[in-house]
Amino acid sequence: MVASKKKAGDGTESVYAMSIKKRSRFRGLDTNGKRYSDQQAMWSAEVGDSADVERRGELGWYQKAKEYWTNVEPTVDGMLGGLGKLSDLDVRTSTGFIRSLEKVEFDGIALDVGGGIGRVSKHLLLPLFSRVDILESNQAYLEESKEYIGDPRLERRICAGMEDFSPETGRYSLIWIQWCIIYLTDADLVRFFKSCTAAVKPGGFVILKDNVCNTGFVVDKEDSSVTRSEQYLMELFAEAGVEVITSKLQGDFPEHLFPVKMFALRAKGP
Ligand SMILES: C[S@@+](CC[C@H](N)C(=O)[O-])C[C@H]1O[C@@H](n2cnc3c(N)ncnc32)[C@H](O)[C@@H]1O
């Protein structure tokens, strides 16, 4: 479960350039204690060779996460792995972060990615923006979101996985992505961030708020997810042509959790 993951043994960092693709290599481990010499070894083990027939391995990776969430109750506590009590602080910090950004078009539409039942939509985005859409792969959460949010300004409830979705170009003033990119493979994360930063209106922002481990990566075998270090994420952003405008650590969360960080992102200029 995302919010409650412990930061025990993140693996040791190993950053050295690969001769061909110029990617760094990050060491990591999974929750069964298996260690990986680099991310490629992990992805080969998890999703198989990229030449796999019709992405069978990747679909298996996504299927496991889907099944995991099917069994999680549609409540704030469910969304936060039993840490619903952190929601108010989380939202307060996020509100301050958005307000600190320059010239956000509050008179526009925000997209809540991996929105679950709409905790972020209800408490963070709707108080700030005129209208909100939610993207969520679990249909039951989307159904619950209508009643949970209880606001007609919730416009589109889009049932799709991030791996299959590209936001409508020019529709959004802000795209908020919280506690869900751990479910994306590297290739899909790069594609998704490319499509989000290309889709926001001029001057708009894509904001990622998520756990970061201190070094390398940690795979959770229970829900098929990967928590990446900030350095690993930075490389994926660079590959996506995405620039970090500003970032901020979430303060005052319990010590035993992964650090949580917010990144305000935009497509890199020419
Ligand atoms: C930890 S919850 C976070 C919910 C919400 N962002 C919040 O902060 O309250 C993760 C959410 O991501 C959704 N999710 C998992 N994999 C996804 C995918 N591939 N595409 C879209 N949503 C996904 C889950 O169904 C779940 O609602």
The ligand as an ORCA input file, in Angstrom:
! r2SCAN-3c Opt
* xyz 0 1
  C      -2.826      5.178     -3.293
  S      -4.259      5.439     -4.245
  C      -4.192      7.194     -4.414
  C      -5.512      7.799     -4.713
  C      -5.483      9.335     -4.790
  N      -4.508      9.811     -5.734
  C      -5.226      9.930     -3.442
  O      -4.118     10.473     -3.221
  O      -6.139      9.876     -2.605
  C      -3.743      4.858     -5.873
  C      -4.817      4.941     -6.913
  O      -4.223      4.693     -8.188
  C      -5.112      3.892     -8.944
  N      -4.332      3.222     -9.998
  C      -3.519      2.146     -9.883
  N      -2.975      1.844    -11.073
  C      -3.469      2.743    -11.966
  C      -3.293      2.938    -13.360
  N      -2.484      2.136    -14.064
  N      -3.941      3.948    -13.969
  C      -4.762      4.767    -13.246
  N      -4.975      4.633    -11.915
  C      -4.333      3.630    -11.279
  C      -5.713      2.947     -7.919
  O      -6.897      2.331     -8.395
  C      -5.922      3.902     -6.761
  O      -7.166      4.535     -6.852
*
